[in-house]
Amino acid sequence: LETIFRNIYLIIIGKYFSASQVGFYTRAETMKQLPVINISNALHKVTYPLFSSIQDDGDRLKRVYKEIMQLVIFLISPILIFLMVLAEPTFRFLFTEKWLPAVPYFQILCITGILYPIHAYNLNILNVKGRSDLVLKLEIIKKVIIVFTIIISIRYGIMALLYGQVFYNLIFFLINSHYTGKLINYSAFEQVKDIFPAILLSTLVGGLIFVLDYFQLYKFIDIWRLLLGGIFGLTVYLSLAYFLKIKSLFDLKKIL
């Protein structure tokens, strides 16, 4: 199921849109997946056995899950939001001018990239609790939602298809977190409250990078726009996280 639906957008776009749009979508999706999959999979290899070893200790499982999810969002959200803001110089520098039409696709897909690890880790909890039957049922329900979203959005063009991805990823988070909340007493509202500070901080710093790039950095060549914008964003993000005492920063420091 996962393999089929992971590639369904390529099939749909290839069927109803031009070959160039398939290429732009593929490039945008690959670029978005780079930080998401590498960070999520690296942590998944460590966290799944960790979750399994404490599956019978509900309070500890909730605490560890909360810390790991906050850490993942603390790492992924600034990377994707900064890339969204600096998408044009990034694509031009890495792939040349001809790939710039992929930029708006990439910017929308970055939103789904932030949401992905949240509902993925919720599924981990269901698995370590031995509810693989529930995982299968939820995946079937979610695939039905994907099909209906595609049917509704395809008539409005490829951008509507991409916004449809954002929509159903939000729905997936609510579905997964609802059942996770029942198993470890950690509701969707609590999860949003815990990850919101990192996402809000990333968004605010991303806005500052946009202003800096729009008024100053546009004068420089792409590599300097990326370096200066990235260094500025990272410095401000970490400084504000330290000043606001965001716990994930100190957890990351311990890990390092």
C-alpha contacts under 8 A as a table, 3 or more apart, distances in Angstrom:
res1	aa1	res2	aa2	distance
1	L	4	I	5.30
1	L	5	F	6.18
1	L	139	E	8.00
1	L	140	I	8.00
1	L	143	K	7.98
2	E	5	F	5.29
2	E	6	R	5.79
3	T	6	R	5.15
3	T	7	N	6.55
4	I	7	N	5.57
4	I	8	I	6.12
5	F	8	I	4.76
5	F	9	Y	7.64
5	F	143	K	7.32
6	R	9	Y	7.36
7	N	10	L	5.46
7	N	11	I	6.65
8	I	11	I	5.06
8	I	12	I	6.10
9	Y	12	I	4.99
9	Y	13	I	5.81
10	L	13	I	5.27
10	L	14	G	5.84
10	L	22	V	6.34
10	L	25	Y	7.89
10	L	26	T	7.50
11	I	14	G	5.11
11	I	15	K	6.06
12	I	15	K	5.06
12	I	16	Y	6.17
12	I	17	F	7.96
13	I	16	Y	5.38
13	I	17	F	5.15
13	I	18	S	7.47
13	I	21	Q	7.26
13	I	22	V	5.94
13	I	158	I	7.38
14	G	17	F	5.62
14	G	18	S	6.47
14	G	19	A	6.17
14	G	21	Q	7.91
14	G	22	V	5.84
17	F	21	Q	6.59
17	F	22	V	7.53
17	F	158	I	7.83
18	S	21	Q	5.36
18	S	22	V	6.72
19	A	22	V	5.09
19	A	23	G	6.44
20	S	23	G	5.00
20	S	24	F	6.23
21	Q	24	F	4.97
21	Q	25	Y	5.98
22	V	25	Y	5.15
22	V	26	T	6.03
23	G	26	T	5.10
23	G	27	R	6.14
24	F	27	R	5.20
24	F	28	A	6.15
24	F	99	W	6.80
24	F	101	P	6.67
24	F	102	A	4.55
24	F	105	Y	7.61
25	Y	28	A	5.10
25	Y	29	E	6.01
25	Y	102	A	6.31
25	Y	105	Y	6.33
25	Y	106	F	7.69
26	T	29	E	5.13
26	T	30	T	6.02
27	R	30	T	5.20
27	R	31	M	6.12
27	R	102	A	6.92
28	A	31	M	5.18
28	A	32	K	6.16
28	A	102	A	5.75
28	A	103	V	7.01
28	A	105	Y	6.03
28	A	106	F	4.46
28	A	109	L	7.47
29	E	32	K	5.10
29	E	33	Q	6.09
29	E	106	F	6.59
29	E	109	L	6.81
30	T	33	Q	5.14
30	T	34	L	6.35
31	M	34	L	5.44
31	M	35	P	8.00
31	M	106	F	7.46
32	K	35	P	6.74
32	K	36	V	6.89
32	K	80	L	7.54
32	K	106	F	6.61
32	K	109	L	6.63
32	K	110	C	5.90
32	K	113	G	6.61
33	Q	36	V	5.04
33	Q	37	I	5.48
33	Q	38	N	7.89
33	Q	113	G	7.11
34	L	37	I	5.81
34	L	38	N	6.13
35	P	38	N	5.36
35	P	39	I	5.97
35	P	76	I	7.07
35	P	79	I	7.55
35	P	80	L	7.85
36	V	39	I	5.59
36	V	40	S	5.85
36	V	76	I	6.64
36	V	113	G	6.16
36	V	114	I	7.74
36	V	116	Y	7.85
36	V	117	P	7.57
37	I	40	S	5.12
37	I	41	N	5.58
38	N	41	N	5.46
38	N	42	A	6.01
39	I	42	A	5.28
39	I	43	L	6.29
39	I	72	V	7.53
39	I	76	I	7.62
40	S	43	L	5.31
40	S	44	H	5.90
40	S	72	V	7.23
40	S	117	P	6.37
41	N	44	H	4.77
41	N	45	K	6.27
42	A	45	K	5.61
42	A	46	V	7.07
43	L	46	V	5.26
43	L	47	T	5.87
44	H	47	T	5.00
44	H	48	Y	5.69
45	K	48	Y	6.08
45	K	49	P	7.36
46	V	49	P	6.22
46	V	50	L	6.46
47	T	50	L	4.82
47	T	51	F	5.88
47	T	68	I	8.00
48	Y	51	F	5.13
48	Y	52	S	6.14
48	Y	124	N	6.84
48	Y	128	V	7.51
49	P	52	S	4.89
49	P	53	S	6.12
50	L	53	S	5.21
50	L	54	I	6.67
51	F	54	I	5.44
51	F	55	Q	5.83
51	F	61	L	6.49
51	F	64	V	7.96
51	F	65	Y	7.71
51	F	125	I	7.38
51	F	128	V	6.50
52	S	55	Q	5.06
52	S	128	V	5.21
52	S	129	K	7.81
54	I	57	D	5.42
54	I	58	G	7.84
54	I	60	R	7.08
54	I	61	L	6.02
55	Q	58	G	6.78
55	Q	61	L	6.34
55	Q	128	V	6.32
55	Q	129	K	6.23
56	D	61	L	7.97
57	D	60	R	5.53
57	D	61	L	5.99
58	G	61	L	5.10
58	G	62	K	6.13
58	G	184	I	5.63
59	D	62	K	5.24
59	D	63	R	6.26
59	D	184	I	7.31
60	R	63	R	5.02
60	R	64	V	6.05
61	L	64	V	5.27
61	L	65	Y	5.91
61	L	184	I	7.29
62	K	65	Y	5.15
62	K	66	K	5.98
62	K	184	I	5.84
62	K	185	N	7.50
62	K	186	Y	6.83
63	R	66	K	5.16
63	R	67	E	6.30
64	V	67	E	5.18
64	V	68	I	6.19
65	Y	68	I	5.24
65	Y	69	M	6.06
66	K	69	M	5.29
66	K	70	Q	6.13
66	K	191	Q	7.60
66	K	194	D	7.70
67	E	70	Q	5.21
67	E	71	L	6.14
67	E	248	S	7.27
68	I	71	L	5.00
68	I	72	V	6.16
69	M	72	V	5.15
69	M	73	I	6.25
69	M	117	P	7.81
69	M	118	I	6.76
69	M	121	Y	7.36
69	M	195	I	7.61
70	Q	73	I	5.26
70	Q	74	F	5.96
70	Q	194	D	6.77
70	Q	195	I	5.52
70	Q	198	A	7.82
70	Q	248	S	6.26
71	L	74	F	4.93
71	L	75	L	6.30
71	L	248	S	5.14
71	L	249	L	7.80
71	L	251	D	7.55
71	L	252	L	7.23
72	V	75	L	5.24
72	V	76	I	6.00
72	V	117	P	7.42
73	I	76	I	5.08
73	I	77	S	5.43
73	I	114	I	7.07
73	I	117	P	7.80
73	I	118	I	7.94
73	I	195	I	6.63
73	I	198	A	6.72
73	I	199	I	7.27
74	F	77	S	6.03
74	F	78	P	7.09
74	F	195	I	7.88
74	F	198	A	5.34
74	F	199	I	7.44
74	F	248	S	6.56
74	F	249	L	7.72
75	L	78	P	6.41
75	L	79	I	6.84
76	I	79	I	5.29
76	I	80	L	6.21
76	I	114	I	6.54
77	S	80	L	5.37
77	S	81	I	5.94
77	S	114	I	5.74
77	S	198	A	7.23
77	S	199	I	5.93
77	S	202	S	6.22
78	P	81	I	5.11
78	P	82	F	5.73
78	P	199	I	7.56
78	P	202	S	4.79
78	P	203	T	7.57
78	P	206	G	7.60
78	P	237	Y	7.91
79	I	82	F	5.38
79	I	83	L	6.12
80	L	83	L	5.01
80	L	84	M	6.06
80	L	110	C	5.68
80	L	111	I	7.82
80	L	113	G	7.42
80	L	114	I	7.25
81	I	84	M	4.92
81	I	85	V	6.38
81	I	110	C	7.15
81	I	202	S	6.60
81	I	203	T	6.57
81	I	206	G	6.04
82	F	85	V	5.19
82	F	86	L	6.18
82	F	202	S	7.85
82	F	206	G	5.45
82	F	209	I	7.50
82	F	230	G	7.22
82	F	233	G	7.37
83	L	86	L	5.00
83	L	87	A	5.29
83	L	90	T	7.49
83	L	107	Q	8.00
84	M	87	A	5.03
84	M	106	F	7.35
84	M	107	Q	4.96
84	M	110	C	6.80
85	V	88	E	7.97
85	V	206	G	6.45
85	V	207	G	7.86
85	V	209	I	7.14
85	V	210	F	5.85
86	L	89	P	5.89
86	L	90	T	6.10
86	L	210	F	7.63
86	L	226	L	6.86
86	L	229	G	7.77
87	A	90	T	5.00
87	A	91	F	6.05
87	A	103	V	6.02
87	A	106	F	7.67
87	A	107	Q	7.20
88	E	91	F	5.44
88	E	92	R	6.15
88	E	100	L	6.55
88	E	103	V	6.20
89	P	92	R	5.09
89	P	93	F	5.83
89	P	222	D	4.99
89	P	223	I	7.58
89	P	225	R	7.09
89	P	226	L	6.93
90	T	93	F	5.27
90	T	94	L	6.06
90	T	222	D	7.18
90	T	226	L	6.91
91	F	94	L	5.21
91	F	95	F	5.39
91	F	96	T	6.62
91	F	97	E	7.57
91	F	99	W	6.57
91	F	100	L	6.26
91	F	103	V	7.10
92	R	95	F	5.47
92	R	96	T	4.29
92	R	97	E	4.93
92	R	98	K	7.81
92	R	99	W	6.93
92	R	100	L	6.47
92	R	222	D	7.45
93	F	96	T	5.80
93	F	222	D	6.01
93	F	223	I	6.77
95	F	98	K	7.57
95	F	99	W	6.13
96	T	99	W	6.15
96	T	100	L	7.71
97	E	100	L	5.63
98	K	101	P	7.39
99	W	102	A	5.73
99	W	103	V	7.65
100	L	103	V	5.41
101	P	104	P	6.85
101	P	105	Y	7.87
102	A	105	Y	5.29
102	A	106	F	6.17
103	V	106	F	5.06
103	V	107	Q	6.20
104	P	107	Q	5.08
104	P	108	I	6.44
105	Y	108	I	5.46
105	Y	109	L	6.23
105	Y	159	M	7.22
105	Y	162	L	7.15
106	F	109	L	5.03
106	F	110	C	6.13
107	Q	110	C	5.28
107	Q	111	I	7.26
108	I	111	I	5.67
108	I	112	T	7.32
108	I	162	L	6.62
108	I	163	Y	6.84
108	I	166	V	7.65
109	L	112	T	5.18
109	L	113	G	6.31
109	L	162	L	6.96
109	L	165	Q	7.83
109	L	166	V	7.53
110	C	113	G	4.81
110	C	114	I	6.50
111	I	114	I	5.35
111	I	115	L	6.63
111	I	166	V	6.63
112	T	115	L	5.03
112	T	116	Y	6.02
112	T	165	Q	6.90
112	T	166	V	5.39
112	T	169	N	6.44
113	G	116	Y	5.19
113	G	117	P	7.53
114	I	117	P	6.80
114	I	118	I	7.67
115	L	118	I	5.51
115	L	119	H	6.84
115	L	169	N	6.57
115	L	170	L	7.15
115	L	173	F	7.43
116	Y	119	H	5.80
116	Y	120	A	6.05
116	Y	169	N	7.27
117	P	120	A	4.86
117	P	121	Y	5.93
118	I	121	Y	5.53
118	I	122	N	6.46
118	I	173	F	6.81
119	H	122	N	4.91
119	H	123	L	6.41
119	H	172	F	6.58
119	H	173	F	4.79
119	H	176	N	5.99
119	H	177	S	7.00
120	A	123	L	5.24
120	A	124	N	6.59
121	Y	124	N	4.85
121	Y	125	I	6.65
122	N	125	I	5.35
122	N	126	L	6.81
122	N	176	N	5.78
122	N	177	S	5.94
122	N	180	T	6.02
123	L	126	L	5.10
123	L	127	N	6.33
123	L	135	V	6.79
123	L	176	N	6.46
123	L	180	T	7.69
124	N	127	N	5.06
124	N	128	V	6.19
125	I	128	V	5.25
125	I	129	K	6.10
125	I	180	T	6.49
126	L	129	K	5.17
126	L	130	G	6.49
126	L	131	R	5.18
126	L	132	S	6.69
126	L	134	L	7.47
126	L	135	V	6.76
126	L	179	Y	7.80
126	L	180	T	6.48
126	L	183	L	7.82
127	N	130	G	5.11
127	N	131	R	5.36
127	N	132	S	5.29
127	N	135	V	7.26
128	V	131	R	7.43
129	K	183	L	7.89
131	R	134	L	5.27
131	R	135	V	6.50
132	S	135	V	4.82
132	S	136	L	6.30
133	D	136	L	5.31
133	D	137	K	6.44
134	L	137	K	5.06
134	L	138	L	6.05
135	V	138	L	5.16
135	V	139	E	6.08
136	L	139	E	5.09
136	L	140	I	6.29
137	K	140	I	5.25
137	K	141	I	6.32
138	L	141	I	5.05
138	L	142	K	6.07
138	L	175	I	7.83
138	L	176	N	7.76
139	E	142	K	5.01
139	E	143	K	6.10
140	I	143	K	5.12
140	I	144	V	6.39
141	I	144	V	5.22
141	I	145	I	6.44
142	K	145	I	4.94
142	K	146	I	6.25
142	K	172	F	6.81
143	K	146	I	4.96
143	K	147	V	6.33
144	V	147	V	5.15
144	V	148	F	6.36
145	I	148	F	5.23
145	I	149	T	6.07
145	I	168	Y	7.05
146	I	149	T	5.06
146	I	150	I	6.16
146	I	165	Q	7.98
146	I	168	Y	6.72
147	V	150	I	5.20
147	V	151	I	6.21
148	F	151	I	5.06
148	F	152	I	6.20
149	T	152	I	5.27
149	T	153	S	5.98
149	T	161	L	7.89
149	T	164	G	6.03
149	T	168	Y	7.42
150	I	153	S	5.20
150	I	154	I	5.59
150	I	161	L	6.32
150	I	164	G	7.10
151	I	154	I	5.79
151	I	155	R	7.61
152	I	155	R	6.76
153	S	156	Y	5.61
153	S	157	G	7.13
153	S	160	A	5.35
153	S	161	L	5.33
153	S	164	G	6.54
154	I	157	G	5.46
154	I	158	I	6.72
154	I	160	A	6.71
154	I	161	L	5.75
156	Y	159	M	7.71
156	Y	160	A	5.72
156	Y	161	L	7.80
157	G	160	A	5.49
157	G	161	L	6.61
158	I	161	L	4.97
158	I	162	L	6.43
159	M	162	L	5.08
159	M	163	Y	6.27
160	A	163	Y	5.05
160	A	164	G	6.00
161	L	164	G	4.91
161	L	165	Q	6.59
162	L	165	Q	5.09
162	L	166	V	6.82
163	Y	166	V	5.07
163	Y	167	F	6.35
164	G	167	F	4.94
164	G	168	Y	6.26
165	Q	168	Y	5.39
165	Q	169	N	6.06
166	V	169	N	5.24
166	V	170	L	6.37
167	F	170	L	5.34
167	F	171	I	6.50
168	Y	171	I	4.83
168	Y	172	F	6.02
169	N	172	F	4.90
169	N	173	F	6.25
170	L	173	F	5.20
170	L	174	L	6.49
171	I	174	L	5.15
171	I	175	I	6.21
172	F	175	I	5.06
172	F	176	N	6.00
173	F	176	N	5.28
173	F	177	S	5.83
173	F	188	A	7.95
174	L	177	S	5.30
174	L	178	H	5.94
174	L	188	A	6.36
175	I	178	H	5.28
175	I	179	Y	6.87
176	N	179	Y	5.62
176	N	180	T	6.24
177	S	180	T	4.82
177	S	181	G	5.70
177	S	186	Y	7.87
177	S	187	S	6.39
177	S	188	A	5.13
178	H	181	G	5.16
178	H	182	K	6.64
178	H	187	S	6.29
178	H	188	A	6.09
179	Y	182	K	5.15
179	Y	183	L	6.54
180	T	183	L	5.16
180	T	184	I	6.21
180	T	185	N	7.47
180	T	186	Y	6.76
180	T	187	S	7.32
181	G	184	I	5.55
181	G	185	N	4.68
181	G	186	Y	4.14
181	G	187	S	4.23
181	G	188	A	6.76
182	K	185	N	5.36
182	K	186	Y	7.14
182	K	187	S	7.42
183	L	186	Y	7.87
186	Y	190	E	6.28
186	Y	191	Q	6.93
187	S	190	E	5.22
187	S	191	Q	6.33
188	A	191	Q	5.04
188	A	192	V	6.18
189	F	192	V	5.21
189	F	193	K	6.16
190	E	193	K	5.04
190	E	194	D	6.20
191	Q	194	D	5.14
191	Q	195	I	6.34
192	V	195	I	5.35
192	V	196	F	5.66
193	K	196	F	5.32
193	K	197	P	7.61
194	D	197	P	6.97
195	I	198	A	5.83
195	I	199	I	6.59
196	F	199	I	5.17
196	F	200	L	5.89
197	P	200	L	5.14
197	P	201	L	5.96
197	P	246	I	7.89
198	A	201	L	5.12
198	A	202	S	6.03
198	A	246	I	7.93
199	I	202	S	5.10
199	I	203	T	6.11
200	L	203	T	5.08
200	L	204	L	6.18
201	L	204	L	5.16
201	L	205	V	6.18
201	L	237	Y	7.05
201	L	240	L	7.95
201	L	241	A	7.87
202	S	205	V	5.23
202	S	206	G	5.91
202	S	237	Y	6.86
203	T	206	G	4.90
203	T	207	G	6.18
204	L	207	G	5.06
204	L	208	L	6.50
205	V	208	L	4.97
205	V	209	I	6.28
205	V	233	G	6.08
205	V	236	V	6.90
205	V	237	Y	6.28
206	G	209	I	5.04
206	G	210	F	6.20
206	G	233	G	7.00
207	G	210	F	5.01
207	G	211	V	6.32
208	L	211	V	5.14
208	L	212	L	6.17
208	L	233	G	7.72
209	I	212	L	5.04
209	I	213	D	5.94
209	I	229	G	5.93
209	I	232	F	7.36
209	I	233	G	6.16
210	F	213	D	5.10
210	F	214	Y	5.88
211	V	214	Y	5.11
211	V	215	F	6.12
212	L	215	F	5.50
212	L	216	Q	5.54
212	L	217	L	6.31
212	L	229	G	7.55
213	D	216	Q	5.41
213	D	217	L	4.32
213	D	218	Y	5.58
213	D	225	R	7.11
213	D	229	G	6.91
214	Y	217	L	6.59
214	Y	218	Y	5.99
215	F	218	Y	6.86
216	Q	219	K	6.27
217	L	220	F	5.55
217	L	224	W	7.83
217	L	225	R	5.41
217	L	228	L	7.77
217	L	229	G	7.62
218	Y	221	I	7.62
218	Y	225	R	6.88
220	F	224	W	6.02
220	F	225	R	6.00
221	I	224	W	5.63
221	I	225	R	6.32
222	D	225	R	4.95
222	D	226	L	6.17
223	I	226	L	5.18
223	I	227	L	6.13
224	W	227	L	4.99
224	W	228	L	5.77
224	W	229	G	7.97
225	R	228	L	5.45
225	R	229	G	5.69
226	L	229	G	5.23
226	L	230	G	5.66
227	L	230	G	5.17
227	L	231	I	5.94
228	L	231	I	5.25
228	L	232	F	5.94
229	G	232	F	5.19
229	G	233	G	5.99
230	G	233	G	5.11
230	G	234	L	5.99
231	I	234	L	5.20
231	I	235	T	5.99
232	F	235	T	5.28
232	F	236	V	6.17
233	G	236	V	5.29
233	G	237	Y	5.90
234	L	237	Y	5.06
234	L	238	L	6.06
235	T	238	L	5.45
235	T	239	S	5.98
236	V	239	S	5.07
236	V	240	L	5.99
237	Y	240	L	5.36
237	Y	241	A	6.06
238	L	241	A	4.96
238	L	242	Y	6.07
238	L	249	L	7.64
239	S	242	Y	5.14
239	S	243	F	6.12
240	L	243	F	4.91
240	L	244	L	5.89
241	A	244	L	5.16
241	A	245	K	5.83
241	A	246	I	5.22
241	A	249	L	6.69
242	Y	245	K	4.91
242	Y	246	I	6.43
242	Y	249	L	7.00
243	F	246	I	7.99
245	K	249	L	7.79
246	I	249	L	5.91
246	I	250	F	7.41
247	K	250	F	5.39
247	K	251	D	6.28
248	S	251	D	4.89
248	S	252	L	6.00
249	L	252	L	5.12
249	L	253	K	6.23
250	F	253	K	4.90
250	F	254	K	6.28
251	D	254	K	5.15
251	D	255	I	6.33
252	L	255	I	5.05
252	L	256	L	6.15
253	K	256	L	5.16
